[in-house]
Structures are given as structure tokens and as C-alpha cells.
Amino acid sequence: MVGKKKVGVLLSLVLSISLFGGCSKSQGTTSSLKDKKVVKIGISQIVEHPALDAARKGFVDALKEKGYEDGKNIKIDYQNSQGDMQTSQNIAQNFVSNKEDLIFAIGTPSAQSAFNATKNIPIVITAVTDPVKSGLAKSMEKPQTNVTGTSDKTPMKEQFKLLKTLIPKAKNIGIMYNTSERNSEIQLKDAEVISKEFNLNVISTGITNVNDIPQSLNSIIGKIDALYLITDNTVASSIPLLTNICYSKNIPIFGGEKAHVVSGAIATIGIDYYKLGVQTGEIAVKIINGNIPQEIPFTTLKDMELVINEDAIKKLNIQVPKDVLEKAEKVKGGVK
């Protein structure tokens, strides 16, 4: 009896030590980052194109503004998977193996790869339209996972309104999307609903990589009055190709965000990814300073920009109402 009693006491003691030790380790995951001489940050970007590059720059600039500079008190390991999902998963697993203190994931596939690889390392994300539907968080207000950050959800209703203002006779709009990217499927479904408010009909075409784009676009170009670009990473990396095909057929392209217009689309009311990156960097600083991602709300960029590409509207001979033109930021380029 005495022996059993001693064993019971010892077991209770071991469990108590394990419990409190585990809690201490869990709580120290983020709160101890600010006390480290160098905080290791892994950056995973799904593909290289202007919008995502701008988001990454904004993130790094925000950290520097708050006193965290690469090579001094933080060490950044930047990796780009060039649109390959297996590479994205490998990058995430390597970050875990290397014991990064924080992961910054740019784009839905990169965010999902990071989340699948770790439930312990804090993950800050951007360029993800809907973190909840993408399976990264329980809610936008309180993630309840190790993931938080910013959403690049675009003001689609305002964009369709602008499209109808510039192309009043438009009836059918084309949307190209990557069938393997959850982010793109969500946007397509939103577009199919919102377009009805403006008597627009969505004609969609799916792709799996950039090589599919010419054939896919040519399959719908004779049926559409305009091409609308959602924030699909594969599509965004191929805008020069899209403008060459569409503009040769006098088909205008509307952007889902500013970088699309800078690259050749005629107009957008959208977000500035650099500013979104800055906002994301500020969230990362909160985590470094001891806040936990589980309780940091996701945010969106509230300041939307009206942007018009003067070269594109001139090439397509589009008449922009004076009041719209006066409000717009004007850019040039991306049009042959």
C-alpha cells in the first residue's frame, strides 16, 4: 500500500512538472522573441510578381521602421517557390527544421503550406483573400490558430461598377483562374454573385499553370467584352501575355489591384500591396513583442485606390468620364 502511495505521489509530481513546464514553453514561444539577440524570420512567397514583391518589401520596411533590421537584430531567410506547390511545402518544412522564430507567408498556397508544417511557430500571412475559407483560422476576428495577418480581399462591387462606367455596353466578362488555388476559387464564386447586380455574365476559364494561358484565353476571347483579373498569382505573373492577346482583339482588361494596372490593365479600384505589406509587418512586430497570433485579428486595407493606365485607355480608345479621371492616380506602361 505504501509503495503504491509513493508511486502515485511521484506520478502526480511528474505530471505537475510536465504540465507547468509545457505551459511555460508554450507561453514563451512568442513572448521571448523580443529578448532574443537575433529573431529568425522565414519568408515564403508563392511566386514572383509585382504585387507580392511589393508586399514583401512593405513587410521588411515596416520591421525596419520599428527597429528590426535584417543583418542586425533579425535574420531573414527569403524563399520563393516559383508557383510550385511541392517546393512551397518543402520551404515550409525547412523553416520548421531550421527552427525559425516566425514565418511570413505571401500568397494562399504558401500560407497553407506553412500552416500544414507547423502549429507552433507563429505565422503571419498576406495576399490571402479569405483565411477562414482557406482553412487557416477559425474567424477573422479571433484566429484561434498560430496564423494571423492581412487579407487582400478586393472591393469587387466597386470594381464592377467602374467596369460598367468605362464600358457601359459590357455584358460578358471573362475571368481566368488557377483551378488548384483556393484563393482564386473563392474570388470566382464572389464574382459570379456580384456580377449579377450589374447585369454582367461571368465566363470563366481554368488554368493550372502559365503554359495554359494562351489556349485558355483564346477559348473565351470571342465571347467576352472585357477580361477581369482576380488576384490570382499565376494570372498576375502573366499580364504582359494577357495584354498582348486581349488588346490585339480590342478587349479591355480590368485589374483587381494596382499592380495589374501598372503592368497594363486599364483601371482598378483596388489595394496597394506595398501598404498591405507594411500593415502585415506591423502585425509581425506585435508578435515579436509578445502578442500571440491566436488573438490578433486579421485586417484588410481600408484605403482603396482608383488607378488608371493612360497608355492602355489611349490604345483602346476608351473615354473616361472627367470626374473619374480627376480622382484617379494615373500610371503609364505595360502596353505595347
C-alpha positions in Angstrom: 0.0 0.0 0.0 2.8 2.4 0.9 4.7 1.6 -2.3 1.6 2.3 -4.4 1.0 5.5 -2.5 4.6 6.7 -3.2 4.2 5.8 -6.9 1.0 7.8 -7.0 2.7 10.8 -5.4 5.6 10.6 -7.8 3.3 10.3 -10.9 1.4 13.3 -9.7 4.6 15.3 -9.3 5.9 14.3 -12.7 2.5 15.3 -14.3 2.6 18.6 -12.5 6.1 19.4 -13.6 5.2 18.3 -17.2 2.1 20.5 -17.2 3.7 23.6 -15.9 6.8 23.0 -18.0 4.7 22.6 -21.1 2.7 25.8 -20.3 5.9 27.8 -19.8 7.3 26.6 -23.1 4.1 27.4 -24.9 3.8 30.9 -23.5 7.4 31.6 -24.2 7.1 30.8 -27.9 6.3 34.4 -28.8 6.9 36.4 -25.6 10.6 35.5 -25.6 11.2 36.7 -29.2 11.8 40.3 -28.2 14.5 39.1 -25.8 16.5 37.2 -28.4 19.6 38.9 -29.9 18.5 37.8 -33.4 15.0 36.9 -34.4 14.9 34.4 -37.3 12.2 35.1 -39.9 11.5 32.8 -42.8 9.7 34.4 -45.7 7.9 32.1 -48.1 6.5 33.6 -51.3 4.5 31.5 -53.8 5.6 33.3 -57.0 7.4 36.3 -58.1 5.3 39.2 -59.5 5.0 42.9 -58.7 2.1 42.7 -56.2 3.7 40.0 -54.0 7.1 41.6 -54.3 5.7 44.9 -53.1 4.0 43.2 -50.2 7.3 41.6 -49.2 9.1 45.0 -49.4 6.4 46.7 -47.3 6.8 44.0 -44.7 10.5 44.4 -44.4 10.3 48.2 -44.4 7.7 48.1 -41.6 10.0 45.9 -39.5 12.9 48.3 -40.1 10.8 51.3 -39.2 10.0 49.6 -35.9 13.7 48.9 -35.2 14.1 45.4 -36.6 16.6 45.2 -39.4 17.9 42.3 -41.3 21.5 41.5 -40.5 21.3 43.3 -37.2 18.6 42.0 -34.8 16.7 39.9 -37.2 17.8 37.4 -39.8 15.6 36.9 -42.9 15.6 33.8 -45.0 13.6 34.6 -48.2 12.5 31.7 -50.3 10.4 31.7 -53.5 8.6 28.5 -54.7 8.1 29.9 -58.2 4.5 28.6 -58.3 5.4 25.0 -57.4 3.3 23.6 -54.6 5.8 20.8 -53.7 8.5 23.5 -53.4 6.3 25.6 -51.2 5.7 22.6 -48.9 9.5 21.9 -48.8 10.2 25.5 -47.9 7.8 25.4 -45.0 9.2 22.1 -43.7 12.7 23.5 -43.9 11.7 26.6 -42.0 10.4 24.3 -39.2 13.6 22.2 -39.3 15.7 25.4 -39.1 13.6 26.5 -36.1 12.6 29.9 -37.5 11.1 32.1 -34.9 8.4 33.5 -37.2 7.2 32.7 -40.7 5.9 35.3 -43.1 3.8 33.5 -45.9 2.9 35.5 -49.0 0.0 34.0 -51.0 -2.6 31.4 -50.1 -0.5 28.3 -51.2 2.5 29.5 -49.1 0.2 30.2 -46.1 -1.4 26.7 -46.3 2.0 25.0 -46.7 3.3 26.8 -43.6 0.2 26.0 -41.6 0.4 22.3 -42.6 4.0 22.2 -41.5 3.7 23.8 -38.0 1.0 24.6 -35.5 3.6 26.1 -33.1 5.7 28.7 -34.9 3.8 32.0 -35.4 2.8 32.5 -39.0 1.9 35.9 -40.4 0.3 35.9 -43.8 -0.7 38.3 -46.6 -2.2 38.2 -50.1 -4.8 35.7 -48.9 -8.4 36.6 -49.7 -10.2 34.6 -47.1 -8.1 33.0 -44.3 -11.1 31.3 -42.8 -12.4 29.6 -46.0 -8.8 28.7 -46.8 -8.7 26.7 -43.5 -6.1 28.9 -41.8 -8.2 30.3 -39.0 -11.4 29.9 -37.1 -12.5 33.5 -37.6 -11.2 36.8 -38.9 -11.7 38.5 -35.5 -10.0 35.8 -33.4 -8.0 33.3 -35.5 -7.5 30.7 -32.6 -4.6 29.3 -34.6 -1.0 30.2 -35.0 -1.9 32.2 -38.1 -2.8 35.9 -38.4 -2.1 38.7 -40.8 -3.8 40.6 -43.6 -6.4 39.8 -46.3 -6.2 41.2 -49.8 -9.9 40.9 -50.4 -10.7 43.4 -53.1 -13.7 45.7 -53.4 -15.2 43.7 -56.2 -18.6 45.6 -56.2 -16.8 48.9 -56.8 -14.6 47.3 -59.5 -17.6 46.1 -61.4 -19.2 49.5 -61.1 -16.1 51.1 -62.6 -16.1 48.5 -65.4 -19.7 49.4 -66.3 -18.8 53.1 -66.1 -15.9 52.8 -68.6 -17.5 50.1 -70.8 -21.3 50.7 -70.5 -22.2 48.2 -73.1 -20.3 45.3 -71.5 -22.4 42.2 -70.9 -19.9 39.3 -70.7 -16.7 39.4 -68.6 -14.0 36.8 -68.7 -12.3 35.5 -65.6 -9.2 33.3 -65.7 -8.3 31.4 -62.5 -6.0 28.7 -61.3 -8.1 25.7 -60.5 -5.6 24.5 -57.9 -5.6 27.7 -55.9 -8.3 28.0 -53.2 -7.9 31.8 -53.2 -8.9 32.0 -56.8 -11.9 29.7 -56.5 -13.3 31.9 -53.7 -13.0 35.1 -55.8 -14.6 33.5 -58.8 -17.7 32.5 -56.7 -17.9 36.0 -55.3 -17.6 37.5 -58.9 -20.4 35.2 -60.1 -22.7 36.6 -57.4 -21.8 40.2 -57.5 -21.7 40.5 -61.3 -25.5 39.9 -61.4 -26.1 43.2 -59.7 -24.6 44.9 -62.7 -26.3 42.7 -65.4 -22.9 41.1 -66.2 -22.4 37.5 -67.1 -19.2 35.8 -66.0 -17.5 33.4 -68.4 -14.7 31.7 -66.6 -11.8 29.6 -67.8 -9.5 27.5 -65.6 -5.7 27.0 -65.9 -3.2 25.0 -63.9 0.0 26.9 -65.0 1.2 29.8 -67.2 1.5 27.5 -70.2 -2.2 27.0 -70.2 -2.9 30.7 -70.6 -2.8 31.3 -74.4 -5.2 28.4 -75.2 -7.4 29.1 -72.3 -7.8 32.8 -73.1 -8.3 32.2 -76.8 -11.2 29.8 -75.9 -13.2 32.7 -74.4 -11.9 35.8 -76.0 -14.5 35.8 -78.8 -17.3 35.6 -76.1 -16.3 38.4 -73.8 -16.5 42.2 -73.7 -13.8 42.6 -71.1 -11.3 40.5 -69.0 -11.4 40.9 -65.3 -8.3 39.9 -63.3 -8.9 38.5 -59.9 -5.8 38.4 -57.6 -4.7 35.0 -58.9 -0.9 34.6 -58.6 -0.5 32.6 -61.8 -2.5 35.1 -63.8 -0.8 38.1 -62.3 2.6 36.8 -63.3 1.4 36.7 -67.0 -0.2 40.1 -67.5 2.1 41.1 -70.4 0.9 38.0 -72.3 -2.7 38.8 -71.5 -2.4 42.3 -72.7 -0.8 41.2 -76.0 -3.7 38.8 -76.7 -6.6 40.9 -75.4 -5.5 44.3 -76.8 -4.9 42.8 -80.3 -8.7 42.0 -80.2 -9.6 45.3 -78.6 -10.7 43.6 -75.4 -10.1 45.8 -72.3 -8.5 44.3 -69.1 -9.7 45.4 -65.7 -7.3 44.8 -62.7 -8.1 43.5 -59.3 -5.4 45.6 -57.8 -2.9 48.4 -58.6 0.0 46.2 -59.8 -2.3 44.8 -62.5 -2.8 48.4 -63.9 0.9 49.2 -63.7 1.5 46.1 -65.7 -1.0 47.1 -68.4 -4.7 46.7 -67.3 -6.7 49.8 -68.0 -8.1 50.5 -64.5 -8.9 49.4 -61.0 -10.2 50.4 -57.6 -8.0 48.3 -55.5 -5.4 47.9 -52.9 -1.8 48.8 -52.8 0.2 45.7 -51.9 3.1 47.7 -50.5 0.8 49.3 -48.0 -0.7 45.9 -47.2 2.8 44.5 -46.6 3.5 47.4 -44.2 0.4 46.6 -42.3 1.4 42.9 -42.1 4.9 43.9 -40.9 3.3 45.9 -38.0 1.4 42.7 -37.0 4.7 40.8 -37.0 6.2 43.4 -34.7 3.3 42.8 -32.3 4.1 39.1 -32.2 7.8 39.7 -31.7 6.9 42.0 -28.8 4.9 39.2 -27.1 1.4 39.1 -28.5 0.1 35.7 -29.7 -1.3 35.3 -33.3 -4.3 33.3 -31.9 -5.8 36.6 -30.6 -4.6 39.1 -33.2 -7.5 39.9 -35.7 -6.9 39.7 -39.4 -7.1 43.1 -41.1 -7.8 44.4 -44.6 -6.5 47.6 -46.2 -9.2 50.2 -45.9 -7.6 52.8 -48.2 -8.6 51.8 -51.8 -7.1 53.5 -54.8 -8.6 54.4 -58.2 -5.8 53.8 -60.7 -6.0 54.3 -64.5 -3.4 53.4 -67.1 -3.2 56.3 -69.6 -1.4 54.2 -72.2 -4.0 51.4 -72.1 -7.1 53.7 -72.4 -5.4 55.5 -75.2 -4.6 52.3 -77.1 -8.2 51.0 -76.7 -9.7 54.5 -77.3 -11.7 54.4 -74.0 -13.4 57.6 -73.0 -13.0 58.1 -69.2 -15.6 60.5 -67.6 -13.9 63.6 -66.4 -14.9 63.2 -62.8 -13.4 59.7 -62.7 -10.2 60.8 -64.4 -9.7 63.7 -61.9 -9.9 61.3 -58.9 -7.6 58.7 -60.4 -3.9 58.1 -59.9 -2.5 57.9 -63.4 0.2 55.5 -64.5 1.8 54.5 -67.8 3.4 51.5 -69.2 2.9 47.8 -69.7 1.3 48.3 -73.1 3.0 47.7 -76.5 
